[in-house]
Every structure is written in structure tokens, then in C-alpha cells.
């Protein structure tokens, strides 16, 4: 869930941003979205490597987790260069304003039920 307004605010206050969700459990199967797959192929990396690099370029604290030694090595191998601006823009747009609206509505409902 990429929320540019909140991220901009936190970064303007020099607050580091980190979030955690296992990539393979993202819905709806984020790592299989055609934009992510196509861009990862352009850079000759896996979708996970692409998204880790995206997070680093956004200056997020990126935390990876896996029990596979192969994926550990893969997750560390993200120094393939900068993702180009037009590709960053596409990745930034994967979370839609409708996604954000639905998430914020769920958060409000959760707070109200507490």
C-alpha cells in the first residue's frame, strides 16, 4: 500500500518509513502484475528484486525475510542500478486511489469498533 501523501509527510519530518508484509502474500498477487513482471524483465531481475530496489530508491527501510538461502542471496543482489523514472512512475501507480480509499475506510471502521 503505497500512500504518497503520508510518505511525503513522514520524509519531510525526517521519519524513516518501513512496513512489513510478505511479498508472496500480497493481494491481488502483486508480484504477478504485468507491470512488475515486465519491468523486472527489462532489468533482468526477479519481481522481488525490483520491488526491493524500488523501496530503496524511495528511501524506505527495506526488511526482507525468507527461509531460503537462494532467496536471501537474491534479496541482497539489488545493486543493478537505478530504476528509471518512467518505470518508478509505473510502480508508484500500482496502488490506486481506490485502493487507498478502501484501506482508509477499513482503518476507520477498525478504530470505531475498538
N, CA, C and O atoms as a GROMACS GRO file, in nm:
protein
  456
    1UNK      N    1   0.085  -0.118   0.000
    1UNK     CA    2   0.000   0.000   0.000
    1UNK      C    3   0.090   0.124   0.000
    1UNK      O    4   0.144   0.163   0.103
    2UNK      N    5   0.104   0.182  -0.114
    2UNK     CA    6   0.188   0.300  -0.132
    2UNK      C    7   0.100   0.424  -0.118
    2UNK      O    8   0.012   0.448  -0.200
    3UNK      N    9   0.125   0.503  -0.012
    3UNK     CA   10   0.045   0.623   0.016
    3UNK      C   11   0.136   0.746   0.006
    3UNK      O   12   0.198   0.784   0.106
    4UNK      N   13   0.144   0.807  -0.110
    4UNK     CA   14   0.239   0.917  -0.131
    4UNK      C   15   0.226   1.034  -0.035
    4UNK      O   16   0.327   1.089   0.009
    5UNK      N   17   0.104   1.074  -0.001
    5UNK     CA   18   0.088   1.190   0.087
    5UNK      C   19   0.147   1.163   0.226
    5UNK      O   20   0.217   1.247   0.281
    6UNK      N   21   0.118   1.047   0.281
    6UNK     CA   22   0.171   1.013   0.414
    6UNK      C   23   0.322   0.998   0.408
    6UNK      O   24   0.394   1.043   0.498
    7UNK      N   25   0.370   0.936   0.303
    7UNK     CA   26   0.514   0.916   0.288
    7UNK      C   27   0.585   1.050   0.278
    7UNK      O   28   0.688   1.071   0.343
    8UNK      N   29   0.531   1.141   0.197
    8UNK     CA   30   0.590   1.273   0.184
    8UNK      C   31   0.596   1.343   0.321
    8UNK      O   32   0.697   1.403   0.356
    9UNK      N   33   0.486   1.335   0.397
    9UNK     CA   34   0.484   1.398   0.528
    9UNK      C   35   0.593   1.340   0.619
    9UNK      O   36   0.671   1.414   0.678
   10UNK      N   37   0.598   1.208   0.630
   10UNK     CA   38   0.697   1.146   0.718
   10UNK      C   39   0.839   1.181   0.675
   10UNK      O   40   0.923   1.214   0.759
   11UNK      N   41   0.866   1.175   0.545
   11UNK     CA   42   1.000   1.206   0.498
   11UNK      C   43   1.034   1.353   0.521
   11UNK      O   44   1.150   1.385   0.549
   12UNK      N   45   0.936   1.442   0.510
   12UNK     CA   46   0.962   1.584   0.536
   12UNK      C   47   0.995   1.608   0.683
   12UNK      O   48   1.058   1.708   0.718
   13UNK      N   49   0.952   1.517   0.770
   13UNK     CA   50   0.981   1.525   0.913
   13UNK      C   51   1.104   1.440   0.952
   13UNK      O   52   1.132   1.422   1.070
   14UNK      N   53   1.175   1.389   0.851
   14UNK     CA   54   1.292   1.303   0.871
   14UNK      C   55   1.258   1.176   0.950
   14UNK      O   56   1.338   1.130   1.031
   15UNK      N   57   1.141   1.122   0.925
   15UNK     CA   58   1.097   0.997   0.987
   15UNK      C   59   1.119   0.885   0.886
   15UNK      O   60   1.070   0.893   0.773
   16UNK      N   61   1.192   0.782   0.925
   16UNK     CA   62   1.216   0.668   0.837
   16UNK      C   63   1.089   0.586   0.822
   16UNK      O   64   1.010   0.574   0.916
   17UNK      N   65   1.071   0.532   0.705
   17UNK     CA   66   0.949   0.457   0.675
   17UNK      C   67   0.985   0.310   0.650
   17UNK      O   68   1.074   0.278   0.572
   18UNK      N   69   0.912   0.224   0.719
   18UNK     CA   70   0.926   0.082   0.698
   18UNK      C   71   0.789   0.018   0.718
   18UNK      O   72   0.711   0.061   0.802
   19UNK      N   73   0.762  -0.083   0.641
   19UNK     CA   74   0.640  -0.159   0.657
   19UNK      C   75   0.674  -0.304   0.628
   19UNK      O   76   0.775  -0.332   0.563
   20UNK      N   77   0.592  -0.394   0.674
   20UNK     CA   78   0.622  -0.534   0.651
   20UNK      C   79   0.498  -0.608   0.605
   20UNK      O   80   0.392  -0.598   0.666
   21UNK      N   81   0.513  -0.679   0.498
   21UNK     CA   82   0.415  -0.777   0.453
   21UNK      C   83   0.491  -0.871   0.362
   21UNK      O   84   0.566  -0.826   0.274
   22UNK      N   85   0.474  -0.997   0.382
   22UNK     CA   86   0.542  -1.092   0.296
   22UNK      C   87   0.498  -1.069   0.152
   22UNK      O   88   0.378  -1.063   0.123
   23UNK      N   89   0.593  -1.056   0.062
   23UNK     CA   90   0.563  -1.026  -0.077
   23UNK      C   91   0.472  -1.133  -0.137
   23UNK      O   92   0.380  -1.101  -0.212
   24UNK      N   93   0.498  -1.257  -0.104
   24UNK     CA   94   0.418  -1.364  -0.165
   24UNK      C   95   0.275  -1.366  -0.114
   24UNK      O   96   0.190  -1.436  -0.170
   25UNK      N   97   0.246  -1.291  -0.008
   25UNK     CA   98   0.109  -1.287   0.044
   25UNK      C   99   0.037  -1.159   0.004
   25UNK      O  100  -0.075  -1.134   0.048
   26UNK      N  101   0.099  -1.078  -0.079
   26UNK     CA  102   0.035  -0.954  -0.124
   26UNK      C  103  -0.087  -0.987  -0.210
   26UNK      O  104  -0.087  -1.086  -0.283
   27UNK      N  105  -0.187  -0.906  -0.199
   27UNK     CA  106  -0.308  -0.930  -0.278
   27UNK      C  107  -0.334  -0.808  -0.365
   27UNK      O  108  -0.308  -0.697  -0.319
   28UNK      N  109  -0.381  -0.821  -0.485
   28UNK     CA  110  -0.404  -0.948  -0.554
   28UNK      C  111  -0.277  -0.994  -0.626
   28UNK      O  112  -0.247  -0.946  -0.736
   29UNK      N  113  -0.208  -1.084  -0.567
   29UNK     CA  114  -0.087  -1.142  -0.622
   29UNK      C  115   0.001  -1.038  -0.690
   29UNK      O  116   0.028  -1.044  -0.810
   30UNK      N  117   0.045  -0.943  -0.611
   30UNK     CA  118   0.116  -0.826  -0.664
   30UNK      C  119   0.236  -0.862  -0.749
   30UNK      O  120   0.264  -0.795  -0.848
   31UNK      N  121   0.308  -0.966  -0.712
   31UNK     CA  122   0.430  -0.999  -0.786
   31UNK      C  123   0.400  -1.057  -0.924
   31UNK      O  124   0.492  -1.074  -1.005
   32UNK      N  125   0.274  -1.086  -0.952
   32UNK     CA  126   0.238  -1.137  -1.084
   32UNK      C  127   0.175  -1.029  -1.173
   32UNK      O  128   0.139  -1.056  -1.287
   33UNK      N  129   0.162  -0.907  -1.120
   33UNK     CA  130   0.106  -0.800  -1.201
   33UNK      C  131   0.196  -0.777  -1.322
   33UNK      O  132   0.319  -0.776  -1.310
   34UNK      N  133   0.134  -0.758  -1.436
   34UNK     CA  134   0.211  -0.750  -1.560
   34UNK      C  135   0.312  -0.636  -1.559
   34UNK      O  136   0.421  -0.652  -1.614
   35UNK      N  137   0.279  -0.522  -1.499
   35UNK     CA  138   0.375  -0.412  -1.496
   35UNK      C  139   0.502  -0.450  -1.420
   35UNK      O  140   0.612  -0.421  -1.465
   36UNK      N  141   0.485  -0.516  -1.306
   36UNK     CA  142   0.601  -0.556  -1.226
   36UNK      C  143   0.683  -0.659  -1.302
   36UNK      O  144   0.806  -0.650  -1.307
   37UNK      N  145   0.617  -0.756  -1.362
   37UNK     CA  146   0.687  -0.860  -1.437
   37UNK      C  147   0.761  -0.800  -1.555
   37UNK      O  148   0.878  -0.831  -1.577
   38UNK      N  149   0.695  -0.714  -1.632
   38UNK     CA  150   0.759  -0.654  -1.750
   38UNK      C  151   0.879  -0.568  -1.711
   38UNK      O  152   0.984  -0.575  -1.775
   39UNK      N  153   0.864  -0.488  -1.607
   39UNK     CA  154   0.976  -0.402  -1.567
   39UNK      C  155   1.090  -0.486  -1.512
   39UNK      O  156   1.207  -0.457  -1.539
   40UNK      N  157   1.058  -0.590  -1.435
   40UNK     CA  158   1.166  -0.675  -1.382
   40UNK      C  159   1.241  -0.743  -1.495
   40UNK      O  160   1.363  -0.759  -1.487
   41UNK      N  161   1.171  -0.782  -1.601
   41UNK     CA  162   1.237  -0.844  -1.716
   41UNK      C  163   1.328  -0.743  -1.786
   41UNK      O  164   1.436  -0.779  -1.833
   42UNK      N  165   1.286  -0.618  -1.793
   42UNK     CA  166   1.367  -0.513  -1.855
   42UNK      C  167   1.503  -0.501  -1.786
   42UNK      O  168   1.605  -0.481  -1.852
   43UNK      N  169   1.505  -0.514  -1.651
   43UNK     CA  170   1.628  -0.501  -1.574
   43UNK      C  171   1.695  -0.637  -1.549
   43UNK      O  172   1.800  -0.644  -1.485
   44UNK      N  173   1.634  -0.743  -1.600
   44UNK     CA  174   1.687  -0.878  -1.586
   44UNK      C  175   1.702  -0.919  -1.438
   44UNK      O  176   1.804  -0.973  -1.397
   45UNK      N  177   1.597  -0.891  -1.362
   45UNK     CA  178   1.592  -0.925  -1.220
   45UNK      C  179   1.456  -0.989  -1.191
   45UNK      O  180   1.367  -0.988  -1.276
   46UNK      N  181   1.441  -1.044  -1.072
   46UNK     CA  182   1.312  -1.100  -1.032
   46UNK      C  183   1.218  -0.987  -0.989
   46UNK      O  184   1.263  -0.878  -0.956
   47UNK      N  185   1.088  -1.013  -0.989
   47UNK     CA  186   0.995  -0.912  -0.938
   47UNK      C  187   1.028  -0.870  -0.795
   47UNK      O  188   1.015  -0.752  -0.761
   48UNK      N  189   1.069  -0.964  -0.711
   48UNK     CA  190   1.104  -0.930  -0.573
   48UNK      C  191   1.224  -0.836  -0.570
   48UNK      O  192   1.224  -0.738  -0.495
   49UNK      N  193   1.326  -0.863  -0.650
   49UNK     CA  194   1.443  -0.775  -0.654
   49UNK      C  195   1.404  -0.635  -0.700
   49UNK      O  196   1.452  -0.535  -0.647
   50UNK      N  197   1.316  -0.630  -0.799
   50UNK     CA  198   1.271  -0.500  -0.849
   50UNK      C  199   1.202  -0.421  -0.738
   50UNK      O  200   1.230  -0.302  -0.721
   51UNK      N  201   1.114  -0.485  -0.664
   51UNK     CA  202   1.039  -0.414  -0.561
   51UNK      C  203   1.127  -0.376  -0.442
   51UNK      O  204   1.104  -0.274  -0.378
   52UNK      N  205   1.226  -0.457  -0.412
   52UNK     CA  206   1.322  -0.419  -0.307
   52UNK      C  207   1.399  -0.296  -0.351
   52UNK      O  208   1.416  -0.202  -0.274
   53UNK      N  209   1.444  -0.295  -0.476
   53UNK     CA  210   1.517  -0.180  -0.531
   53UNK      C  211   1.427  -0.056  -0.533
   53UNK      O  212   1.472   0.054  -0.500
   54UNK      N  213   1.300  -0.073  -0.570
   54UNK     CA  214   1.204   0.038  -0.569
   54UNK      C  215   1.196   0.098  -0.430
   54UNK      O  216   1.202   0.221  -0.415
   55UNK      N  217   1.184   0.014  -0.327
   55UNK     CA  218   1.176   0.062  -0.190
   55UNK      C  219   1.302   0.136  -0.148
   55UNK      O  220   1.294   0.239  -0.080
   56UNK      N  221   1.416   0.086  -0.188
   56UNK     CA  222   1.542   0.154  -0.156
   56UNK      C  223   1.550   0.290  -0.224
   56UNK      O  224   1.595   0.387  -0.164
   57UNK      N  225   1.507   0.296  -0.349
   57UNK     CA  226   1.509   0.424  -0.420
   57UNK      C  227   1.410   0.523  -0.360
   57UNK      O  228   1.431   0.644  -0.370
   58UNK      N  229   1.304   0.473  -0.296
   58UNK     CA  230   1.208   0.560  -0.229
   58UNK      C  231   1.260   0.601  -0.091
   58UNK      O  232   1.195   0.677  -0.019
   59UNK      N  233   1.378   0.549  -0.055
   59UNK     CA  234   1.443   0.576   0.075
   59UNK      C  235   1.366   0.517   0.192
   59UNK      O  236   1.361   0.574   0.301
   60UNK      N  237   1.304   0.400   0.168
   60UNK     CA  238   1.237   0.327   0.274
   60UNK      C  239   1.339   0.236   0.343
   60UNK      O  240   1.442   0.202   0.286
   61UNK      N  241   1.308   0.198   0.465
   61UNK     CA  242   1.382   0.094   0.532
   61UNK      C  243   1.323  -0.038   0.480
   61UNK      O  244   1.207  -0.069   0.508
   62UNK      N  245   1.402  -0.113   0.406
   62UNK     CA  246   1.351  -0.236   0.344
   62UNK      C  247   1.400  -0.355   0.425
   62UNK      O  248   1.520  -0.374   0.443
   63UNK      N  249   1.305  -0.434   0.473
   63UNK     CA  250   1.336  -0.552   0.552
   63UNK      C  251   1.286  -0.672   0.472
   63UNK      O  252   1.169  -0.680   0.435
   64UNK      N  253   1.375  -0.766   0.447
   64UNK     CA  254   1.335  -0.887   0.375
   64UNK      C  255   1.338  -1.005   0.470
   64UNK      O  256   1.410  -1.005   0.570
   65UNK      N  257   1.260  -1.105   0.438
   65UNK     CA  258   1.255  -1.226   0.521
   65UNK      C  259   1.233  -1.345   0.430
   65UNK      O  260   1.146  -1.344   0.344
   66UNK      N  261   1.312  -1.447   0.451
   66UNK     CA  262   1.293  -1.572   0.380
   66UNK      C  263   1.370  -1.682   0.454
   66UNK      O  264   1.467  -1.654   0.524
   67UNK      N  265   1.326  -1.804   0.437
   67UNK     CA  266   1.400  -1.916   0.494
   67UNK      C  267   1.486  -1.983   0.388
   67UNK      O  268   1.560  -2.077   0.417
   68UNK      N  269   1.476  -1.935   0.264
   68UNK     CA  270   1.551  -1.993   0.154
   68UNK      C  271   1.684  -1.921   0.135
   68UNK      O  272   1.686  -1.799   0.117
   69UNK      N  273   1.793  -1.994   0.140
   69UNK     CA  274   1.925  -1.930   0.122
   69UNK      C  275   1.939  -1.871  -0.018
   69UNK      O  276   2.006  -1.769  -0.036
   70UNK      N  277   1.877  -1.933  -0.118
   70UNK     CA  278   1.881  -1.877  -0.253
   70UNK      C  279   1.811  -1.742  -0.258
   70UNK      O  280   1.862  -1.648  -0.320
   71UNK      N  281   1.694  -1.731  -0.194
   71UNK     CA  282   1.623  -1.604  -0.194
   71UNK      C  283   1.695  -1.501  -0.108
   71UNK      O  284   1.689  -1.381  -0.138
   72UNK      N  285   1.765  -1.544  -0.003
   72UNK     CA  286   1.844  -1.449   0.076
   72UNK      C  287   1.949  -1.382  -0.012
   72UNK      O  288   1.966  -1.261  -0.009
   73UNK      N  289   2.018  -1.464  -0.090
   73UNK     CA  290   2.119  -1.411  -0.182
   73UNK      C  291   2.054  -1.321  -0.286
   73UNK      O  292   2.104  -1.212  -0.314
   74UNK      N  293   1.943  -1.366  -0.341
   74UNK     CA  294   1.870  -1.286  -0.440
   74UNK      C  295   1.828  -1.152  -0.382
   74UNK      O  296   1.843  -1.049  -0.447
   75UNK      N  297   1.774  -1.152  -0.260
   75UNK     CA  298   1.727  -1.029  -0.197
   75UNK      C  299   1.840  -0.929  -0.173
   75UNK      O  300   1.816  -0.809  -0.170
   76UNK      N  301   1.961  -0.979  -0.155
   76UNK     CA  302   2.076  -0.890  -0.135
   76UNK      C  303   2.132  -0.837  -0.266
   76UNK      O  304   2.204  -0.737  -0.267
   77UNK      N  305   2.100  -0.902  -0.374
   77UNK     CA  306   2.156  -0.866  -0.504
   77UNK      C  307   2.062  -0.768  -0.577
   77UNK      O  308   2.000  -0.803  -0.677
   78UNK      N  309   2.054  -0.646  -0.525
   78UNK     CA  310   1.965  -0.545  -0.584
   78UNK      C  311   2.041  -0.421  -0.630
   78UNK      O  312   1.982  -0.315  -0.652
   79UNK      N  313   2.170  -0.435  -0.644
   79UNK     CA  314   2.252  -0.322  -0.689
   79UNK      C  315   2.271  -0.330  -0.840
   79UNK      O  316   2.384  -0.334  -0.890
   80UNK      N  317   2.159  -0.333  -0.912
   80UNK     CA  318   2.164  -0.343  -1.058
   80UNK      C  319   2.150  -0.207  -1.124
   80UNK      O  320   2.131  -0.198  -1.245
   81UNK      N  321   2.159  -0.101  -1.045
   81UNK     CA  322   2.146   0.035  -1.097
   81UNK      C  323   2.010   0.092  -1.064
   81UNK      O  324   1.921   0.024  -1.015
   82UNK      N  325   1.998   0.220  -1.093
   82UNK     CA  326   1.874   0.291  -1.065
   82UNK      C  327   1.761   0.244  -1.158
   82UNK      O  328   1.783   0.217  -1.276
   83UNK      N  329   1.644   0.235  -1.102
   83UNK     CA  330   1.525   0.213  -1.184
   83UNK      C  331   1.492   0.348  -1.248
   83UNK      O  332   1.486   0.450  -1.179
   84UNK      N  333   1.470   0.348  -1.377
   84UNK     CA  334   1.444   0.472  -1.450
   84UNK      C  335   1.315   0.538  -1.401
   84UNK      O  336   1.223   0.471  -1.355
   85UNK      N  337   1.309   0.670  -1.414
   85UNK     CA  338   1.196   0.748  -1.364
   85UNK      C  339   1.062   0.697  -1.418
   85UNK      O  340   0.966   0.684  -1.343
   86UNK      N  341   1.056   0.670  -1.549
   86UNK     CA  342   0.927   0.627  -1.605
   86UNK      C  343   0.883   0.492  -1.547
   86UNK      O  344   0.764   0.467  -1.532
   87UNK      N  345   0.980   0.406  -1.515
   87UNK     CA  346   0.946   0.278  -1.452
   87UNK      C  347   0.905   0.300  -1.306
   87UNK      O  348   0.813   0.234  -1.257
   88UNK      N  349   0.974   0.392  -1.237
   88UNK     CA  350   0.935   0.425  -1.099
   88UNK      C  351   0.793   0.479  -1.097
   88UNK      O  352   0.715   0.445  -1.008
   89UNK      N  353   0.759   0.563  -1.194
   89UNK     CA  354   0.623   0.618  -1.200
   89UNK      C  355   0.519   0.508  -1.216
   89UNK      O  356   0.413   0.513  -1.153
   90UNK      N  357   0.549   0.409  -1.298
   90UNK     CA  358   0.457   0.296  -1.316
   90UNK      C  359   0.442   0.220  -1.184
   90UNK      O  360   0.331   0.189  -1.143
   91UNK      N  361   0.554   0.192  -1.119
   91UNK     CA  362   0.549   0.118  -0.992
   91UNK      C  363   0.477   0.200  -0.885
   91UNK      O  364   0.402   0.144  -0.804
   92UNK      N  365   0.500   0.331  -0.884
   92UNK     CA  366   0.431   0.417  -0.788
   92UNK      C  367   0.280   0.413  -0.809
   92UNK      O  368   0.204   0.432  -0.714
   93UNK      N  369   0.235   0.389  -0.932
   93UNK     CA  370   0.094   0.391  -0.964
   93UNK      C  371   0.021   0.260  -0.945
   93UNK      O  372  -0.099   0.252  -0.971
   94UNK      N  373   0.091   0.158  -0.900
   94UNK     CA  374   0.025   0.028  -0.882
   94UNK      C  375  -0.084   0.036  -0.775
   94UNK      O  376  -0.190  -0.024  -0.790
   95UNK      N  377  -0.057   0.110  -0.666
   95UNK     CA  378  -0.161   0.134  -0.566
   95UNK      C  379  -0.249   0.247  -0.619
   95UNK      O  380  -0.201   0.358  -0.641
   96UNK      N  381  -0.375   0.219  -0.640
   96UNK     CA  382  -0.467   0.318  -0.696
   96UNK      C  383  -0.530   0.401  -0.584
   96UNK      O  384  -0.525   0.364  -0.467
   97UNK      N  385  -0.589   0.513  -0.622
   97UNK     CA  386  -0.660   0.595  -0.524
   97UNK      C  387  -0.777   0.517  -0.464
   97UNK      O  388  -0.813   0.538  -0.348
   98UNK      N  389  -0.836   0.428  -0.542
   98UNK     CA  390  -0.944   0.342  -0.490
   98UNK      C  391  -0.890   0.245  -0.385
   98UNK      O  392  -0.955   0.222  -0.283
   99UNK      N  393  -0.771   0.188  -0.408
   99UNK     CA  394  -0.708   0.101  -0.308
   99UNK      C  395  -0.689   0.177  -0.176
   99UNK      O  396  -0.718   0.125  -0.068
  100UNK      N  397  -0.641   0.300  -0.187
  100UNK     CA  398  -0.616   0.382  -0.067
  100UNK      C  399  -0.748   0.413   0.003
  100UNK      O  400  -0.756   0.404   0.126
  101UNK      N  401  -0.852   0.449  -0.073
  101UNK     CA  402  -0.981   0.479  -0.015
  101UNK      C  403  -1.037   0.359   0.062
  101UNK      O  404  -1.085   0.374   0.175
  102UNK      N  405  -1.031   0.242   0.003
  102UNK     CA  406  -1.081   0.121   0.068
  102UNK      C  407  -1.003   0.093   0.195
  102UNK      O  408  -1.061   0.061   0.299
  103UNK      N  409  -0.870   0.105   0.188
  103UNK     CA  410  -0.786   0.079   0.307
  103UNK      C  411  -0.818   0.177   0.419
  103UNK      O  412  -0.831   0.137   0.535
  104UNK      N  413  -0.832   0.306   0.385
  104UNK     CA  414  -0.862   0.406   0.488
  104UNK      C  415  -1.000   0.383   0.549
  104UNK      O  416  -1.019   0.405   0.668
  105UNK      N  417  -1.094   0.338   0.468
  105UNK     CA  418  -1.227   0.306   0.520
  105UNK      C  419  -1.219   0.189   0.619
  105UNK      O  420  -1.281   0.193   0.725
  106UNK      N  421  -1.143   0.087   0.584
  106UNK     CA  422  -1.125  -0.028   0.676
  106UNK      C  423  -1.059   0.018   0.806
  106UNK      O  424  -1.097  -0.027   0.914
  107UNK      N  425  -0.959   0.106   0.795
  107UNK     CA  426  -0.891   0.155   0.916
  107UNK      C  427  -0.987   0.234   1.004
  107UNK      O  428  -0.985   0.219   1.127
  108UNK      N  429  -1.072   0.318   0.944
  108UNK     CA  430  -1.171   0.394   1.023
  108UNK      C  431  -1.268   0.298   1.092
  108UNK      O  432  -1.299   0.315   1.210
  109UNK      N  433  -1.315   0.197   1.019
  109UNK     CA  434  -1.409   0.101   1.078
  109UNK      C  435  -1.345   0.023   1.192
  109UNK      O  436  -1.411  -0.005   1.292
  110UNK      N  437  -1.218  -0.011   1.176
  110UNK     CA  438  -1.146  -0.083   1.282
  110UNK      C  439  -1.135   0.004   1.406
  110UNK      O  440  -1.158  -0.044   1.518
  111UNK      N  441  -1.101   0.130   1.389
  111UNK     CA  442  -1.089   0.222   1.503
  111UNK      C  443  -1.222   0.238   1.573
  111UNK      O  444  -1.228   0.244   1.695
  112UNK      N  445  -1.330   0.246   1.496
  112UNK     CA  446  -1.463   0.265   1.553
  112UNK      C  447  -1.506   0.144   1.635
  112UNK      O  448  -1.578   0.158   1.733
  113UNK      N  449  -1.462   0.025   1.595
  113UNK     CA  450  -1.502  -0.096   1.666
  113UNK      C  451  -1.420  -0.120   1.792
  113UNK      O  452  -1.457  -0.203   1.876
  114UNK      N  453  -1.310  -0.048   1.806
  114UNK     CA  454  -1.228  -0.063   1.926
  114UNK      C  455  -1.293   0.012   2.037
  114UNK      O  456  -1.241   0.014   2.149
   0.00000   0.00000   0.00000
